[in-house]
Structures are given as structure tokens and as C-alpha cells.
């Protein structure tokens, strides 16, 4: 519900993702990038914990696609933690 639209721009290694936030849900106070190209963080589904005591969302790249931490726990799949939004 945070994102209204997303678009890929650029070519090759200069590719970026442009994100337009949803104005109704624009109560984003912070974003923390967890995994970087130099340091990737992987967690199993048992180790995926809530963000900011349940007030945030973690985004996880799994073998079944990109999903939230809560969805990954329910599907019992782990993966690379991309970032956290609160």
C-alpha cells in the first residue's frame, strides 16, 4: 500500500527504479537498506522478525519472488532482506 507506481529507467548498469509513493499512505518515516552489493544479508523464515515492533515492513527477496517479511514467514521461505520501511 506504500507504493502507487514503479518504473524502470535507464539502460545497462545505469538502470534505476523510480518509485511514486501513495499519497494516502505517505506516512513513511524511514527506510533502511539492509543488503548491499558488498554485504548481502540472508535469513531463514524463523529468523524474520518484525520491524519497529510491528509498525514497519521488511522486504525480502525469496525463491518465490519479492514479498514482505510477514508473507515470507507464512510461506515458510527465507531469503535476502532487501530493506525495511517504517
GIPE-V977532 format. One line per field, one symbol per residue. ss: DSSP state (a for helix, b for strand, c for the rest). A space follows every 10 residues. Layout:
# GIPE-V977532
ss = ???
This chain:
# GIPE-V977532
ss = ccbbbbbbbc caaacbbbbb bcaaaccccc bbbccccccc cbbcaaaccc baaacbbbbb bbccbbbbaa aaaaacccbb bbbbbc
